[in-house]
């Protein structure tokens, strides 16, 4: 959470991702850093015991929320690489 708020302070949009067992800690950290309404994404805990497939699945499940936090509503509007 601290990293996300540091990026935001520097003018860089960020989407902090935490596990759901850290909601209270995450909200407290954001408030202490001056971001009482900081939006973040929480994935289901645990993640440490997941294999690559499990991590990929959690990331795919979180992706819509990450895009929402970043304000990306339509990927088709993004420039092609």
Secondary structure, 3 states (H helix, E strand, C coil): CHHHHHHHHCCCCCCCEEEHHHHHHHHHHHHHCCCCCCCCEEECCCCCCCCHHHHHHHHHHHHHHHHHHHCCCCHHHCCCC
